[in-house]
Amino acid sequence: MKIDARNLTCPKPVVLTLEALPKLAAGESLEVLVNDPVALGNLTRLAAQKDCDLKTQQSGDETTLTLTPRSGVKASDDSASEAQALCDLPDTGASVIAVDTDTMGRGDEKLGHILMKGLIYALAHGETVPQKTIFFNGGAHLTCEGSESLDDIKDLEKRGTTILTCGTCLDFYGIRDQLAVGGVTNLYEIAKVMAGQPGVTTL
């Protein structure tokens, strides 16, 4: 089942998704296409609340979310009210966090890994979360299988942060098939995001 929610503002994409999820057959997935970052964040939280596996695929300004319920989703008594509650957004703090390494600071590499793990944990469990977090160069390892920060990055995604990893970097390190959270992006999109958004912070 597919929903085209492009150019729709919340709560409409969330309402449509709430109405569609209970109609899925066992094992079936729902694809929702959006081009609004607010809708993306709201739908990410919805997926976590409804116990759905979530995959995202970025293409330009558009994102396809694939929601697969782990069990049946009960129909909402009032989808409009439930959607409105989900669309009460927290302050997202910094717009974009760019992570270009899997260590923090210069000096001892082991200490750098410990510090980066602690920093991502703090980002994931703080009062606010960034709108987007982009991983590139050595930072691409953090979103892949085996990363000690993987659970925290998944928590960031559940709280509404868009997680993107550079495809060129994944291919360079030979780890594209190990990507375990978020979507794949390219240098053109990374440049557009970092040039077009205030508050970009590089870790």
C-alpha positions in Angstrom: 0.0 0.0 0.0 1.3 3.5 -0.8 0.4 7.0 0.3 1.6 10.1 -1.6 1.7 12.8 1.1 4.0 15.2 -0.8 3.1 18.9 -0.3 0.7 18.0 2.5 1.3 19.6 5.9 0.8 17.9 9.2 -1.4 16.5 10.6 -2.7 15.3 7.2 0.2 12.8 6.4 -0.1 11.4 9.9 -3.9 11.1 9.7 -3.6 9.2 6.3 -1.0 6.9 7.8 -3.1 6.2 10.9 -6.0 5.3 8.7 -4.0 3.0 6.4 -1.9 1.0 9.0 -4.9 -1.0 10.4 -5.8 -2.0 6.8 -2.5 -3.8 6.1 -2.5 -7.6 5.9 0.0 -9.5 8.0 3.5 -8.9 6.8 2.4 -6.1 4.5 4.2 -2.7 4.4 3.0 0.8 4.0 5.0 3.3 1.9 4.5 7.0 2.6 6.1 9.6 0.4 6.7 13.0 1.9 8.7 16.1 1.1 8.2 18.0 4.3 10.8 17.5 7.2 8.1 18.2 9.8 6.0 15.4 8.4 9.0 13.1 8.2 9.7 13.6 11.9 6.1 13.1 12.9 5.8 9.9 10.9 9.1 8.6 12.4 7.6 9.1 15.9 4.4 7.4 14.7 6.3 4.4 13.5 8.0 4.0 16.9 4.7 4.5 18.8 2.9 1.9 16.6 5.7 -0.7 16.9 6.6 -0.6 13.2 9.9 -1.4 11.6 10.9 1.7 9.7 13.1 2.2 6.6 13.7 5.5 4.9 15.0 6.3 1.4 16.0 9.9 0.5 15.7 11.2 -3.1 16.4 14.9 -3.4 13.9 16.7 -1.2 11.6 13.6 -1.0 11.7 10.8 1.5 9.9 7.4 1.2 9.1 5.9 4.6 8.4 2.2 4.6 6.5 1.1 7.8 6.1 -2.6 8.6 4.0 -3.3 11.7 5.5 -6.1 13.9 1.9 -6.9 14.9 -1.6 -5.8 13.9 -2.3 -2.1 14.4 -5.6 -1.3 16.0 -7.8 1.3 14.2 -7.8 4.6 15.9 -11.1 5.8 17.5 -10.2 9.4 16.4 -7.3 9.5 14.0 -7.5 13.3 13.7 -7.0 13.8 17.4 -4.3 11.2 17.7 -2.5 12.8 14.8 -2.7 16.2 16.3 -1.1 14.9 19.5 1.7 13.4 17.5 2.3 16.6 15.7 3.0 18.6 18.8 6.7 19.0 17.9 9.5 19.5 20.5 12.1 22.2 19.9 14.6 20.4 17.7 17.6 22.6 18.7 20.4 22.6 16.2 19.2 22.2 12.6 22.0 19.9 11.4 24.7 17.8 13.0 27.5 16.7 10.6 29.6 13.7 11.8 32.8 13.2 9.8 34.6 10.8 12.0 34.0 7.9 14.4 36.3 9.5 17.0 36.1 12.8 18.9 39.0 15.1 19.1 42.7 14.5 18.5 45.0 12.4 20.6 44.4 8.9 21.8 42.2 7.0 19.3 40.7 4.7 22.0 39.7 7.7 24.1 38.3 9.4 20.9 35.9 6.4 20.3 34.8 6.5 23.9 34.1 10.3 23.7 32.2 10.0 20.4 30.0 7.2 21.8 29.3 9.4 24.9 28.5 12.4 22.7 26.0 10.6 20.5 24.4 9.1 23.6 24.0 12.6 25.0 22.5 13.8 21.7 20.0 10.9 21.6 18.9 11.4 25.2 18.9 15.1 25.6 15.8 17.4 25.9 16.1 18.3 22.2 17.3 16.6 19.1 18.7 17.9 15.8 16.5 18.0 12.7 19.1 16.1 10.6 22.3 14.2 11.3 24.6 13.5 8.4 27.4 10.9 8.6 30.3 11.0 6.2 33.9 9.9 5.8 34.9 7.9 9.0 31.5 8.9 10.5 29.8 6.5 8.1 30.9 3.6 10.3 28.7 4.8 13.1 25.4 4.0 11.2 26.5 0.5 10.2 26.3 -2.9 11.8 28.8 -3.4 14.7 28.7 0.3 15.7 28.6 0.8 19.4 26.5 3.9 18.8 23.9 2.2 16.6 21.2 2.0 19.3 21.6 5.6 20.2 21.4 6.7 16.5 18.2 4.6 16.2 16.8 6.4 19.2 17.6 9.7 17.5 15.7 8.6 14.5 12.7 7.5 16.6 12.7 11.0 18.2 12.4 12.6 14.8 16.0 13.2 13.6 16.5 12.4 9.9 19.6 10.1 9.7 21.6 10.3 6.4 24.9 8.6 5.5 27.1 9.5 2.5 26.8 6.8 -0.2 30.2 7.6 -1.6 31.7 7.0 1.8 29.8 3.7 2.4 31.1 2.5 -1.0 34.7 3.6 -0.4 34.8 1.6 2.9 32.9 -1.3 1.4 30.1 -1.1 4.0 27.0 -0.1 2.1 25.4 -3.5 2.7 26.0 -3.0 6.5 24.0 0.2 6.8 21.6 -0.4 9.7 19.8 3.0 10.3 18.6 5.9 8.2 19.0 6.5 4.5 21.7 7.0 2.0 22.5 10.4 0.5 25.1 12.0 -1.8 27.5 14.9 -1.8 25.2 17.1 -3.8 22.4 16.7 -1.2 24.9 17.1 1.7 26.2 20.3 0.2 22.6 21.6 -0.3 21.6 20.8 3.3 24.7 22.3 4.9 24.5 25.4 2.7 20.8 25.9 3.1 20.4 25.4 6.9 21.6 27.6 9.7 23.0 26.0 12.8 25.2 23.3 11.2 27.5 21.8 13.8 30.3 19.4 12.8 31.5 16.9 15.4 
